[in-house]
Amino acid sequence: MITRLITWCRPYASYLLAVWLVAVITVSSIPSLPTLKIHTAHNVIRLDYFIHFCEYGFMALLTFLAFSGRSFYISYKKWILLVGGLILFALLDELHQKLIPGRTYNIKDFLSNMSGILVMMLACIIIFRKISQRMNI
C-alpha cells in the first residue's frame, strides 16, 4: 500500500515541493508567531524544534521523490547538491526571519531544519533502495 502511494505521488512530487516551499516561506513571514510549548511540572518543552525537524524532513522527502529517477536512485553528486540546496534554503529562511517584526534568527531552529533534512535524505536512500529491490526496478 505504501509502495502504491509513493509510486502514485512521485509524478506530482515537484508540484508538491513547490507548494511546500511557498508554504514554508509564507509561515516564516508571519510576524510574532507564538512558540508552541508544553509546560510540565519541572520543565518547559519547546515543540517548535520538533516542528522544524518535521517540516524540513518532509521537504527533503518531496525533494528526493522529485529528483529521483524511476528506480528511486539519486547519484552521490546529485544527493550532495540537493542536501546543500535544502540546507541553504533553511539558512536563508532563518535569516529572512530577522527582517520580520517579532521574529528572530535562531541557530537551534536552523540546526533542527538541518537535522530533518539529513535524517530524511539518508532514510530515503535506505528505504527507497529496499522498495526498488522489492519492485524489481
Residue pairs with C-beta under 8 A, 6 or more apart in sequence:
3 131
3 134
3 135
6 65
6 131
9 16
9 65
10 65
10 68
13 62
13 65
13 66
14 66
16 62
16 66
17 59
17 62
17 63
17 66
20 58
20 59
20 62
21 59
21 89
24 55
24 59
24 93
25 93
25 96
27 33
28 93
28 96
28 97
28 100
28 103
29 96
29 100
30 100
31 100
31 101
31 102
31 103
32 101
32 102
32 103
33 102
33 103
35 46
35 48
36 46
36 47
36 48
36 51
37 44
37 45
37 46
37 47
38 44
38 45
38 47
39 45
48 109
48 112
49 108
49 109
49 112
50 112
52 109
52 112
52 113
52 116
53 112
53 113
53 115
53 116
53 119
54 116
55 113
55 116
56 86
56 90
56 112
56 113
56 114
56 116
56 117
56 120
57 116
57 117
57 119
57 120
58 116
58 120
59 86
59 89
59 116
59 117
60 83
60 86
60 116
60 117
60 120
60 121
60 124
61 120
61 124
63 82
63 86
63 121
64 74
64 82
64 120
64 121
64 124
64 128
67 74
67 78
67 82
68 74
68 124
68 128
70 137
71 132
71 137
72 128
72 129
72 131
72 132
72 137
73 128
73 129
73 132
74 82
74 125
79 121
79 125
82 121
83 117
83 118
83 121
86 117
86 121
87 113
87 114
87 117
90 110
90 113
90 114
90 117
91 110
93 113
94 105
94 106
94 109
94 110
94 113
95 105
97 103
97 104
97 105
97 106
98 104
98 105
